[in-house]
Amino acid sequence: ELIRNSEAFVMSSLQEGLGIVFLEAMEYGLPVVSTDCGGVRSIVTQGKNGFYCGHDADLLSDLILQLSGQDIYEKIQGNVFNELLTKTNWDQFRGRIDSAIQQLL
């Protein structure tokens, strides 16, 4: 419910796994602003579907403020679904998981 009623998704974590939360936020059409944690670099394209930065609170807040500008917000929000589709090639992802499992066996 909170995500559905939000305008953006902000993550200020020091560490994150794969970054599924970014994909979930994008599924709701939310631009992402995050620290550089986990899989953010493979999911967020700078200035296209969101922003990420180092672990710098001032820079993170600057990016949030930058996103709050109407023109940039509309541009990025308009790209979120297209970026989500290009970042979630499930056949490719499934192949990588199958390969990892085979290596473990």
Secondary structure, 3 states (H helix, E strand, C coil): CCCCCCCCEEECCCCCCCCHHHHHHHHCCCCEEEECCCCHHHHCCECCCEEEECCCHHHHHHHHHHHCCHHHHHHHHHHHHHHHHHHCCHHHHHHHHHHHHHHHC
